[in-house]
Amino acid sequence: MRTHSVLRCLPLLADVLGRSYGVTVEIGGRDAFTTGRTIRLPSLPAEADPSFLGLVRGYIDHESAHVRHTDFEAITKEAVSPLERHIWNCFEDWRVEELLAGRFPGCRQNFRWLIRHLFLHRPSPRRSPADRVADWLLTTVRSWAVPDLALQCQAEAKAIERRWPGLVSEMEAILARMQIHCPDSLACLAYAREVVACLARRDGFDTLIAAPEFPNDLGQLMRQEIGEKVEQVGRCAVATIGEKPLAPLTGQQLADIARITAGLRARFHGLFQASRLVRQMPSRRGRLDCRRLHAVSVNDPAVFLTHRRKPAVNTAVHILLDASSSMRQRIDLACQCCAVLAQALRQTGVSVALTAFPGASLVSGGPTVAPILKAGEKPHGNLLVTPSGQTPLAEALWWVLQRMATARQDRRIILIVTDGAPDNPSGTRDAIQAARSLGVEVFGLGIDAPCIVGLMPGGSASIERLEALPAALFALLGNALVRQGRAA
């Protein structure tokens, strides 16, 4: 169920694909592009129709292939004409996609779907004869993966042959050699230059050779269609990692934290329970227990071992700390609460992470998060965060969900420590709903902020002092556990 939910959720799917390919995928803004190291997608809907899902998946596959296999530095050093670059890009797209599909076989099906979607039965705009050559090259290379495009290639070839007899055969010979041996980006460029040389020897290509614009290639077609679709649907962005100034806790704050932590530690052990399966009970079905085969002689059918559930702490908690400007008067209390939670949970065997939002942006215009404690890291004393900026809670939640969606723990919890006033309330509610569909529990701890109940009714509590933290926390999570028990 968790895998199915991730595959349907675009921000999570994009992150999973990027990690599997070893590339960074960021989500936010209005455009799709790659920097050569990072793939950037525009703000996406949480869920989308199969067609849009295929587009996003194909785009990530395509750009990941370039990030992994295109030698951008070598091409930059070459003096490349606009036409050479256009044809090189068509060839290079095919080369790197083949390499990625060889490493990740599932990509091949994604690319075939994408090519059919973008090229098969595509309407033919009015074009000059020279433009037809560029289209023929692109469609022919794409027909190697999708033979259904052969009829379109033949139609283009006939029109070209009527204008330039023998040109198609000459280009086909170049493409045949490329299909057999094309080891790197510079080899693709060499084949592109051979094609341009063929065109230069014939009349009628002077406009094409000097043209600043050419027919859209695969990447451009994808970016264009993704951009058109995101204008028609709701969007969500995902925070990027930044930094937040930290300061050490004072001696008095540390003493208060230690006192509250001691009272929480024992109670947490009983509260955060998951289950693991232990094979130990004789049964009439299950795994054969060779040590009990003698029971057959006395007509005892219990010669198998079955699973019995045994309590175990198998929980991951991610604390999300609101460190926006509106928290300026509340930040000390919020940080102390986070310190108590991190220490008490860790001492109970729970995996804890702590992240503040927003942070100093590393991407222009991008909402950010600032990790303070990574999952499993021992809490340190530098937990006083400097508040600043707005409250991009929705973006921060999506960032945390990207990490929680693939966590191995049976139980996963996000605890938001905030004043309850996000920049985008509706987007925040969408992110919370997506979390719950993944089986991730989301709770809110308001810091002198009763309004948090409006954001997370039934899943939030508010406190005004540190001493109130244990009662509020156990009332909040305890009620949730009772509801789960009744539902089961």
C-alpha positions as CSV (number, residue, x, y, z in Angstrom):
1,M,0.0,0.0,0.0
2,R,2.8,2.4,0.9
3,T,4.6,1.7,-2.5
4,H,1.3,2.3,-4.4
5,S,0.7,5.6,-2.7
6,V,4.2,6.8,-3.4
7,L,3.9,5.9,-7.1
8,R,0.7,8.0,-7.4
9,C,2.2,11.0,-5.6
10,L,4.3,13.1,-8.0
11,P,6.5,14.9,-5.4
12,L,7.4,11.6,-3.8
13,L,7.8,9.7,-7.1
14,A,10.1,12.4,-8.4
15,D,12.3,12.1,-5.3
16,V,12.4,8.3,-5.4
17,L,13.4,8.3,-9.1
18,G,16.1,10.9,-8.6
19,R,17.6,9.0,-5.7
20,S,17.6,5.7,-7.6
21,Y,19.5,7.4,-10.4
22,G,21.9,9.2,-8.1
23,V,20.7,12.7,-9.1
24,T,19.1,15.6,-7.2
25,V,15.5,16.5,-8.2
26,E,14.1,19.8,-6.9
27,I,10.4,20.8,-7.2
28,G,9.2,24.4,-7.3
29,G,8.8,27.4,-9.6
30,R,7.3,27.5,-13.1
31,D,9.8,25.9,-15.4
32,A,11.4,22.5,-16.0
33,F,15.2,22.4,-16.7
34,T,18.5,20.8,-15.7
35,T,21.7,22.5,-14.6
36,G,23.8,19.5,-15.5
37,R,23.8,18.4,-11.9
38,T,20.3,19.0,-10.6
39,I,16.9,18.4,-12.3
40,R,14.4,21.1,-11.6
41,L,10.6,20.5,-12.0
42,P,7.9,23.1,-11.7
43,S,5.5,23.0,-8.8
44,L,3.5,19.9,-9.3
45,P,0.1,18.6,-8.3
46,A,0.2,16.0,-5.5
47,E,-1.6,13.5,-7.7
48,A,-2.2,13.5,-11.5
49,D,-3.7,11.6,-14.3
50,P,-1.7,8.7,-15.8
51,S,-0.7,10.9,-18.8
52,F,0.9,13.6,-16.7
53,L,2.4,11.0,-14.4
54,G,4.1,9.4,-17.5
55,L,5.4,12.8,-18.6
56,V,7.0,13.6,-15.3
57,R,8.5,10.2,-14.9
58,G,9.8,10.3,-18.5
59,Y,11.3,13.7,-18.0
60,I,13.1,12.6,-14.9
61,D,14.4,9.6,-16.7
62,H,15.5,11.6,-19.7
63,E,17.3,14.4,-17.8
64,S,18.8,11.8,-15.4
65,A,20.4,10.1,-18.4
66,H,22.0,13.4,-19.4
67,V,23.2,14.1,-15.8
68,R,24.8,10.7,-15.6
69,H,26.2,10.3,-19.1
70,T,26.5,13.6,-21.0
71,D,29.9,15.2,-21.0
72,F,28.7,18.8,-20.9
73,E,32.2,20.2,-20.2
74,A,33.7,18.6,-23.3
75,I,30.9,19.9,-25.5
76,T,31.3,23.4,-24.1
77,K,35.0,23.5,-25.2
78,E,34.0,22.8,-28.8
79,A,33.0,25.5,-31.3
80,V,29.6,24.2,-32.1
81,S,27.2,25.9,-34.6
82,P,23.5,26.1,-33.8
83,L,22.6,23.4,-36.3
84,E,25.3,21.1,-35.1
85,R,24.1,21.6,-31.5
86,H,20.5,20.9,-32.5
87,I,21.4,17.6,-34.3
88,W,23.9,16.6,-31.6
89,N,21.2,17.0,-29.0
90,C,18.9,14.7,-30.9
91,F,21.6,12.1,-31.2
92,E,22.8,12.5,-27.6
93,D,19.3,12.1,-26.3
94,W,19.1,8.7,-27.9
95,R,22.6,7.7,-26.7
96,V,22.2,8.6,-23.0
97,E,18.7,7.1,-22.9
98,E,20.1,3.8,-24.2
99,L,22.7,3.8,-21.5
100,L,20.3,4.6,-18.7
101,A,17.9,1.9,-20.0
102,G,20.8,-0.6,-20.0
103,R,21.4,0.2,-16.3
104,F,17.7,0.5,-15.3
105,P,15.6,-1.7,-17.6
106,G,12.3,-0.2,-16.4
107,C,13.3,3.1,-18.1
108,R,13.0,1.5,-21.5
109,Q,9.3,1.2,-21.2
110,N,9.0,4.7,-19.9
111,F,10.9,6.1,-22.9
112,R,8.8,4.1,-25.3
113,W,5.6,5.4,-23.8
114,L,7.0,8.9,-23.9
115,I,8.0,8.7,-27.6
116,R,4.6,7.4,-28.5
117,H,2.9,10.1,-26.5
118,L,5.0,12.9,-28.0
119,F,5.6,11.8,-31.6
120,L,3.0,9.3,-32.7
121,H,0.1,10.9,-34.6
122,R,1.6,14.3,-33.9
123,P,0.0,17.0,-36.2
124,S,2.4,18.2,-38.9
125,P,2.7,22.0,-39.0
126,R,3.6,23.8,-42.1
127,R,7.3,23.6,-42.6
128,S,9.9,24.4,-45.1
129,P,11.7,21.5,-47.0
130,A,14.8,22.2,-44.9
131,D,12.8,21.9,-41.6
132,R,11.6,18.5,-42.8
133,V,15.2,17.2,-42.7
134,A,15.5,18.2,-39.1
135,D,12.2,16.5,-38.3
136,W,13.2,13.4,-40.2
137,L,16.4,13.0,-38.3
138,L,14.6,13.4,-34.9
139,T,11.8,11.0,-35.9
140,T,14.1,8.4,-37.4
141,V,16.3,8.2,-34.3
142,R,13.2,7.9,-32.2
143,S,11.8,5.1,-34.4
144,W,14.6,2.9,-33.3
145,A,12.8,2.5,-30.0
146,V,9.3,2.8,-31.4
147,P,8.9,1.1,-34.9
148,D,5.4,2.5,-35.1
149,L,7.0,5.8,-36.2
150,A,8.3,4.2,-39.4
151,L,5.4,5.4,-41.6
152,Q,6.0,9.0,-40.5
153,C,9.7,8.6,-41.3
154,Q,8.9,7.2,-44.8
155,A,6.6,10.1,-45.5
156,E,9.2,12.6,-44.5
157,A,11.9,10.8,-46.5
158,K,9.8,10.9,-49.7
159,A,9.4,14.6,-49.4
160,I,13.1,15.1,-48.9
161,E,14.1,12.8,-51.7
162,R,11.8,14.8,-54.1
163,R,13.8,17.9,-53.3
164,W,17.3,16.5,-52.7
165,P,17.7,13.1,-54.4
166,G,20.2,10.8,-52.5
167,L,20.3,12.9,-49.3
168,V,18.3,10.5,-47.2
169,S,20.5,7.5,-48.2
170,E,23.6,9.5,-47.3
171,M,22.2,10.5,-43.9
172,E,21.0,6.9,-43.2
173,A,24.5,5.6,-43.7
174,I,25.7,8.1,-41.0
175,L,22.9,7.1,-38.6
176,A,23.6,3.4,-39.2
177,R,27.3,3.9,-38.1
178,M,26.1,5.9,-35.1
179,Q,23.7,3.2,-34.0
180,I,26.5,0.6,-34.0
181,H,29.2,2.7,-32.3
182,C,28.7,5.9,-30.4
183,P,30.7,5.7,-27.2
184,D,30.4,9.3,-25.9
185,S,29.2,12.8,-26.3
186,L,32.0,13.9,-28.6
187,A,31.3,10.9,-30.9
188,C,27.7,12.1,-31.2
189,L,29.0,15.6,-32.1
190,A,31.2,14.1,-34.8
191,Y,28.2,12.3,-36.4
192,A,26.2,15.6,-36.1
193,R,28.9,17.4,-38.0
194,E,28.9,14.8,-40.7
195,V,25.2,15.4,-41.2
196,V,25.7,19.1,-41.4
197,A,28.5,18.6,-43.9
198,C,26.0,16.6,-46.1
199,L,23.5,19.5,-45.9
200,A,26.1,22.1,-46.6
201,R,27.0,20.5,-49.9
202,R,23.4,21.0,-51.2
203,D,21.5,24.0,-52.2
204,G,18.6,25.3,-50.1
205,F,20.0,24.8,-46.5
206,D,21.4,28.3,-46.0
207,T,18.4,29.4,-44.0
208,L,18.4,26.2,-41.9
209,I,22.2,26.3,-41.2
210,A,22.0,29.9,-39.9
211,A,18.7,29.6,-38.2
212,P,18.6,30.5,-34.5
213,E,15.6,28.2,-33.8
214,F,14.8,24.6,-34.8
215,P,12.0,22.2,-34.3
216,N,11.5,21.1,-30.7
217,D,13.5,18.0,-29.6
218,L,12.3,15.5,-27.0
219,G,13.4,17.5,-24.0
220,Q,11.8,20.7,-25.3
221,L,8.5,18.9,-26.1
222,M,8.4,17.5,-22.6
223,R,9.1,20.8,-20.9
224,Q,6.5,22.5,-23.0
225,E,3.7,20.0,-22.2
226,I,4.6,19.8,-18.5
227,G,4.5,23.6,-18.3
228,E,1.1,23.7,-20.0
229,K,-0.4,21.0,-17.7
230,V,0.8,22.5,-14.4
231,E,-1.1,25.7,-15.3
232,Q,-4.3,23.7,-15.3
233,V,-3.9,21.8,-12.0
234,G,-3.2,22.6,-8.3
235,R,0.5,22.8,-7.5
236,C,2.8,22.1,-4.6
237,A,6.5,22.8,-4.2
238,V,9.1,21.0,-2.1
239,A,11.6,22.8,0.1
240,T,15.3,22.8,-0.6
241,I,18.0,22.4,2.0
242,G,19.5,25.6,3.4
243,E,21.0,26.7,6.7
244,K,19.7,28.4,9.9
245,P,21.9,30.1,12.5
246,L,22.2,28.0,15.7
247,A,23.2,29.0,19.2
248,P,23.9,26.9,22.4
249,L,21.2,26.4,25.0
250,T,21.9,28.2,28.3
251,G,22.7,26.3,31.5
252,Q,19.3,26.9,33.0
253,Q,17.6,25.8,29.8
254,L,19.7,22.6,29.8
255,A,18.7,21.9,33.4
256,D,15.0,22.4,32.7
257,I,15.3,20.2,29.7
258,A,17.0,17.4,31.7
259,R,14.3,17.6,34.3
260,I,11.4,17.3,31.9
261,T,13.2,14.6,29.8
262,A,13.6,12.3,32.8
263,G,9.8,12.3,33.4
264,L,9.1,11.6,29.7
265,R,11.5,8.8,29.1
266,A,9.7,5.9,30.8
267,R,6.3,6.9,29.5
268,F,7.6,7.1,25.9
269,H,8.7,3.5,25.9
270,G,5.1,2.4,26.4
271,L,3.5,4.9,24.1
272,F,5.6,4.5,20.9
273,Q,5.0,0.8,20.3
274,A,5.1,-0.9,17.0
275,S,5.1,-4.7,16.3
276,R,7.6,-7.1,14.8
277,L,6.9,-10.7,14.0
278,V,8.6,-13.4,16.0
279,R,8.4,-17.1,14.7
280,Q,8.0,-19.1,17.9
281,M,4.5,-20.6,18.3
282,P,3.6,-24.2,17.3
283,S,0.7,-24.2,14.8
284,R,-1.1,-26.3,12.2
285,R,0.2,-24.0,9.4
286,G,3.2,-21.9,8.8
287,R,6.9,-22.9,8.5
288,L,7.8,-26.5,9.1
289,D,9.5,-27.1,12.4
290,C,11.8,-30.1,12.0
291,R,12.2,-30.4,15.8
292,R,8.4,-31.2,16.1
293,L,8.1,-33.9,13.4
294,H,7.8,-36.6,16.1
295,A,4.4,-35.2,16.9
296,V,3.0,-36.7,13.7
297,S,3.3,-40.2,15.3
298,V,0.8,-39.1,18.0
299,N,-1.6,-37.4,15.5
300,D,-0.5,-33.9,16.6
301,P,-0.7,-31.7,13.5
302,A,1.1,-28.7,15.2
303,V,4.4,-29.3,13.5
304,F,4.8,-25.8,12.1
305,L,5.9,-22.5,13.5
306,T,3.7,-19.4,13.2
307,H,4.3,-15.7,13.8
308,R,3.3,-14.0,17.0
309,R,3.4,-10.2,17.4
310,K,5.8,-9.0,20.0
311,P,6.0,-5.3,21.1
312,A,9.0,-3.4,19.8
313,V,10.0,0.1,19.5
314,N,10.2,0.5,15.7
315,T,9.2,4.1,15.1
316,A,10.6,7.1,13.3
317,V,9.7,10.6,14.4
318,H,10.6,13.8,12.4
319,I,10.2,17.0,14.4
320,L,9.5,20.0,12.1
321,L,10.3,23.3,13.9
322,D,8.7,26.5,12.7
323,A,11.5,29.1,12.9
324,S,9.8,31.9,11.0
325,S,9.7,35.5,12.0
326,S,6.3,35.1,13.7
327,M,7.9,32.7,16.2
328,R,10.3,35.3,17.5
329,Q,8.6,35.5,20.9
330,R,8.1,31.8,21.1
331,I,11.3,30.4,19.7
332,D,13.1,29.7,23.1
333,L,10.2,27.6,24.3
334,A,9.8,25.8,21.0
335,C,13.5,24.9,20.9
336,Q,13.4,23.6,24.4
337,C,10.4,21.4,23.6
338,C,12.3,20.0,20.6
339,A,15.3,19.3,22.8
340,V,13.2,17.4,25.3
341,L,11.4,15.4,22.6
342,A,14.7,14.5,20.8
343,Q,16.4,13.3,23.9
344,A,13.5,11.4,25.4
345,L,12.6,9.7,22.1
346,R,16.2,8.7,21.3
347,Q,16.7,7.3,24.8
348,T,13.7,5.1,24.2
349,G,15.1,3.7,21.0
350,V,13.1,5.9,18.6
351,S,14.8,7.3,15.5
352,V,14.5,11.1,15.7
353,A,15.2,13.8,13.2
354,L,14.8,17.6,13.7
355,T,14.4,20.1,11.0
356,A,13.7,23.9,11.1
357,F,12.0,25.9,8.4
358,P,12.7,28.1,6.6
359,G,16.4,28.4,6.1
360,A,18.8,30.6,4.1
361,S,17.9,29.8,0.5
362,L,20.5,28.0,-1.6
363,V,18.3,28.2,-4.6
364,S,17.1,31.6,-5.7
365,G,13.5,32.1,-4.7
366,G,13.2,28.5,-3.2
367,P,11.6,27.9,0.2
368,T,14.1,26.0,2.3
369,V,14.5,23.7,5.3
370,A,17.5,23.6,7.7
371,P,18.3,20.1,9.1
372,I,19.4,20.4,12.8
373,L,19.5,16.7,13.7
374,K,19.6,13.9,11.2
375,A,17.8,10.7,11.8
376,G,19.6,8.7,14.5
377,E,22.0,11.5,15.3
378,K,22.8,12.2,19.0
379,P,21.2,15.5,20.2
380,H,23.6,18.3,20.7
381,G,23.5,21.6,22.7
382,N,23.3,24.0,19.7
383,L,19.5,23.9,19.4
384,L,18.6,27.6,19.7
385,V,17.4,28.7,16.3
386,T,17.4,32.2,15.0
387,P,13.8,32.9,13.7
388,S,13.4,34.7,10.3
389,G,11.5,34.5,7.1
390,Q,8.0,33.3,6.2
391,T,6.3,30.0,7.1
392,P,6.5,27.6,4.1
393,L,5.0,24.7,6.1
394,A,3.5,23.0,3.1
395,E,6.9,22.9,1.3
396,A,8.7,21.7,4.4
397,L,6.1,18.9,4.9
398,W,6.7,17.6,1.4
399,W,10.4,17.6,2.0
400,V,10.0,15.6,5.2
401,L,7.5,13.2,3.4
402,Q,10.1,12.5,0.7
403,R,12.3,11.1,3.5
404,M,9.6,9.5,5.6
405,A,7.9,7.7,2.6
406,T,10.8,5.3,2.3
407,A,11.6,4.9,6.0
408,R,11.8,1.3,7.1
409,Q,10.1,1.8,10.5
410,D,6.6,0.4,10.9
411,R,5.4,3.6,12.5
412,R,6.3,7.0,11.1
413,I,5.3,10.3,12.8
414,I,5.7,14.0,11.9
415,L,5.4,16.4,14.8
416,I,5.1,20.0,13.8
417,V,6.1,22.6,16.4
418,T,4.6,25.9,15.3
419,D,2.5,28.9,16.0
420,G,-0.1,27.5,13.7
421,A,-0.1,30.1,10.9
422,P,1.4,28.7,7.6
423,D,1.7,30.8,4.4
424,N,-0.4,28.3,2.5
425,P,-3.1,26.7,4.7
426,S,-4.8,24.8,1.9
427,G,-1.5,23.5,0.6
428,T,-0.5,22.4,4.1
429,R,-3.8,20.5,4.5
430,D,-3.1,18.8,1.1
431,A,0.4,17.7,2.3
432,I,-1.1,16.4,5.6
433,Q,-3.7,14.4,3.6
434,A,-0.9,13.0,1.4
435,A,1.0,12.0,4.5
436,R,-1.9,10.2,6.0
437,S,-2.5,8.3,2.7
438,L,1.0,7.0,3.1
439,G,0.4,5.9,6.7
440,V,2.4,8.8,8.2
441,E,0.9,10.3,11.3
442,V,1.0,14.1,11.5
443,F,0.5,16.0,14.8
444,G,0.9,19.6,15.8
445,L,2.3,21.1,18.9
446,G,1.2,24.8,19.2
447,I,3.6,27.1,21.0
448,D,1.1,29.5,22.7
449,A,-1.0,29.1,19.6
450,P,-4.5,27.7,20.2
451,C,-5.3,28.4,16.5
452,I,-3.4,25.2,15.6
453,V,-6.6,23.3,16.3
454,G,-8.0,24.9,13.1
455,L,-5.1,23.5,11.0
456,M,-5.1,20.0,12.5
457,P,-8.4,19.4,14.4
458,G,-8.1,16.3,16.7
459,G,-4.4,16.1,16.1
460,S,-2.9,19.1,17.9
461,A,-2.4,20.6,21.3
462,S,-1.1,24.0,22.5
463,I,1.2,24.8,25.5
464,E,2.5,28.0,27.0
465,R,5.3,26.7,29.2
466,L,7.7,23.7,29.1
467,E,6.2,22.0,32.2
468,A,3.0,21.5,30.2
469,L,4.7,19.5,27.5
470,P,4.3,16.0,28.9
471,A,0.6,16.3,29.6
472,A,-0.1,17.9,26.2
473,L,1.9,15.4,24.3
474,F,0.4,12.3,25.9
475,A,-3.1,13.6,25.7
476,L,-2.4,14.2,22.0
477,L,-0.8,10.9,21.0
478,G,-2.6,8.8,23.6
479,N,-6.0,9.8,22.1
480,A,-4.7,9.0,18.6
481,L,-3.7,5.5,19.8
482,V,-7.1,4.9,21.4
483,R,-8.8,5.9,18.1
484,Q,-6.5,3.5,16.2
485,G,-7.2,0.7,18.6
486,R,-11.0,1.1,18.2
487,A,-10.7,1.3,14.4
488,A,-8.7,-2.0,14.4
